[in-house]
Amino acid sequence: MDLNSDAMLVSLRIAAWSGRLYDRDASTHVAVHHDASASAGRYNKRLLPKDAFAALTATMSRARTAHYEQTLPWDDKGSRLLTVANYERYTEIMDGLCEKMVRERTRFIEDYEDNIDRARLDLGRLFRIQDYPSAAALKAKFAIAYRIAPVPDADHFMAKLASSDTEQVKRGIERDVEERLHGAVGDLYRRLGEAVERVSDRLREDENGKPLVFRNSMIGNIRDLVDIVPRLNIFGDDELARLCEQVKNKIAGVDPDALRPSRSFDPAARGRVKRDADALLERFAGYFGSRDEALRKAA
């Protein structure tokens, strides 16, 4: 595997105006009214009705979720590992969300004056028109953007380092990269394992012997994962590929209605999926104690 040819780093930036503002006068008034210290609390005004931000908030949340779903962990500075195999899908999703953010921002600005009028009634004497940015300024306050960069390798750092310890430093960098890659592959096992565990847990019965509530999203999440994991399997890990295929065949293709009381409820199918999920969970549990050496060989 050539990391620089097979993957890249991607970081996500989301800009958003909170629509909240600290009101010093209101905070002082509350403190005096309650005979409290001025530092005892803060009064933060909601400048616009909460529902004014609903569409923007939903789009930003979806962008964060998609960014994490379509990439692998890398460092604690905001960079994630994006495989070349998943580049097209990642950019398709994120470009769509960037465009959606622009559309939602346009609607927000169109409704801005009306929402200020609503806030005028909600805030009463706390309302101050000077607290509000201009409509033109709002364009820079809401945005989604991602940045792609190459994965630095040890030789890249060595070119900037003049020291007798370069080989030792280089080995240290290579070990760090290797550990991050192992952690990234481990994250895929974790994602699949946790999704299967949730299915298994919801296929239990309650204390009265009734099936627990089973939602469509349980199977939907599994289907999404078995679609994503092969493109993020940067090592081409055979065991991960086999587990993913088994999850796909044994769980992802099941109709959720067959797993819960409904017209299509099939107790036999529910029992089978429960047994398959439990068996798969044992496979995932065993991975974490025994897969390190296999991953090192794959690297």
Buried (B, 14 or more C-beta within 10 A) or exposed (E): EEBEEBBBBBBBEBEBBEBEBEBEEBBEEBBEEEEEEEEEEEBEBBBBBEEBBEBBBEBBEBBEEBBBBBBBBBEEEEBBBBBEBBBEBBBEBBEEBBEBBBEBBEEBBEEBEEBBEBBEEBBEEBBBEEBBEEEEEBEEBBBBEBEEEEBEBBEEBBEEEEEEEEEEBBEEBEEEBBEBBBBBBBBBBBBBBBBBBBBBEBBEEEEEEEBEEBEEEBBEBBBBBBEBBBBBBBBEBEBBBEBBBBBBEBBBEBEBBBBBEEEEEBEEBBEBBBEBBBEBBEBBEEBEEEBEEBBEEBB
